[in-house]
Amino acid sequence: MPSFSIIIPVKPGGYVAALQCLREIASPYPFEILVAEGCLPSRQRNEAVNESSGEIIYFLDDDSLVTSDCLAICVDAFENSAVAAVGGPSLTPDDDSTLQQLFGSALASMFGAGAVRNRYRAIGDIRETTDRELILCNLAMRKEVFLSLGGFDERLYPNEENELLERVIASGKKLAHAPQMAVYRSQRKTLGQFIRQMFSYGRGRAQQTFISGSVSVVSLAPLVFIGYLASLFFVPLSGPVILPLLAYIVLDIIFSLSAVLTSKIAARGFLLFLFPAIHIANGCGLLCGLL
């Protein structure tokens, strides 16, 4: 029977809301909880792993609210001995505000988040995956694999898990996504906080690219987008030049309207403005990280 070490980084004196749900876990699998205080999350997690005793390391954020059967689902995904890491999505709680629900909807949209949208929605069954579907606020890994690869690169935050997961795959191991192994985390409370979050994600992706040496063309799309928008100030606005912008606007309208019709929530119409905000903020973050 595998044992777990649940690791939660938190700022000094910070409140750990995750403990509330962890007390209600219904599982035969033994687990310990290590709350690592500090201001450098990557280092905090590494140091906590060194102090842990479990066979499986389960990383949560201080506000990750797990379901009672999370450990059982995780064990099922680890039945394949080739699987080194298992993760599930981070879902928006039903009691979040309308604005927070809007942020969650944008992140779960193909147009809003592209290949990483399954980090924010529970779709499908347990499956082999890449780092695009996994997120550090809900990620389990075999301890022996984590230690053998040297843990998180402490120069990175965020995106430290993506860089590590790339090394896991390069070592010949597999990753698994378990949609039902979900946690619930509230989205940022204000638009400003959300935009800063998207900027941070872009900056982290750029820094990860430098450190790992691997380039994802898709992840650099927001950088191309802001470069294109900037170019519009310096070139004549002829038909061919504005065609990409018109195509973007059409897609923006289609995905925003689809969100309204499928959810029957009129407020989802504000995605029309939120999608561009996400892409521009992420692109600016990428540019900052590259520079």
Buried (B, 14 or more C-beta within 10 A) or exposed (E): EBBBBBBBBBEEEEEBBBBEBBEEBEBEBEBEBBBBEBEEBBBBBBBBBEEBEBBBBBBBBBBBBBBEBBBBBBBBBBEEEEBBBBBBBBBBEEEBEEBBBBBBBBBBBEBBBBEBBBBBBBEEEBEEBBBBBBBBBBBBBBBEBBBBBEBBBBEBBBBBBBBBBBBBBEEEBBBBBBBBBBBBBBBBEEBEEBBBBBBBBBBBBBBBBEBBEEEBEEBBBBBEBBEBBEEEEEEEEEEEEBEBBEEBEEEBEEBBBBBBEEEEBEBBEBBBEBBBBBBBBBBBBBBBBBE
